[in-house]
């Protein structure tokens, strides 16, 4: 089930929220948790019953192993064996479902083998819930967290706002909130904040990201006919699309959490306002960065063992981040290049920090946009050809079809029907400038969703605004599209 679908917005979400608060009103803590679990299983199972079975099996095996690990008493060997089994199991299912085809393809290509490639369905959100399971197992093993009940563990693992795309939340944080007596009392201001945040996310996804996606898909499919400016526009559009799409999802997830009095971690903090790639990764997909820092970078030694070792640790983390995003060499190269720019910043920080932000922010955005083009490409050959053409295709031989793609945006079609198509045809690039400028102004010069919610006070003006955005978004959901990070 998708957040941007009629069945979710008009049926599933209202029923879940109303049912949860009704059960809490009856002082039924257990039943309210079971309501969340059953709702989450329905939400996930709507996508695929087979994937639901894999999720349930993974949860039960992980809980059994961690429970044995905590109950093994003074037997260090049994504790270590269970902990190792948990790590092997989680990494094993991730490798099997996500990377088996990739590994076999590369063996066949390099070794000229003829190994049959199996058909493996990638379970929805496996990268996210595997990380949740690993974090819980490590924290319990290290004594940083206490073991929780089966009900609390299942509720944590299946909580539907975060199950498919995060954010990655630690079990302690979730369990503390869901067991808090104060949070079981209905909070009407939080519900309004939740609807406001959900409407902002829906607007990002449906009104902006999905429309920009049309230009991106056309541009990446036909870049060999584009000049340098048109390729640059295509790349910028993808930078905007992936941010608006993913942060839109996270806004909706956080909004749903607020409706249920459950706070999800912040996942984005205006990443395109970053003044370096290192700063970008402190602002983009923040919970993933925190996970890698806590469970990989620091155990490797972090920055405590000298500059050379720090460089190696940074590159290891970014290589893992790249491959985590998908089974393709484009993701590996994308991760390593991000790591390289982070290393360059760390080594030259005392000089780079002297450059004004007015220069550093546009350069960081340009680098990020260039790297996103590798991320989006089907393979490295295509990404290299596109980047090469960006710098060599010149500024002539304009392909008018790119600018015509902007005419397919729903709101632009409405303008056309008002009799303004003639004016649009006279200056076809004008719409391109307007759309891109509007998106960039919103992203670079306005408050992000977290900042808006922090100072949110229910007023008729704000309530009217989110009703308009929500209505506009619902009316634009004629073609339901998946979120980009569903693939990861």
Order of alpha helices (4+ residues) and beta strands (2+ residues): alpha-alpha-alpha-alpha-alpha-alpha-alpha-alpha-alpha-alpha-alpha-alpha-alpha-alpha-alpha-alpha-alpha-alpha-alpha-alpha-alpha-alpha-alpha
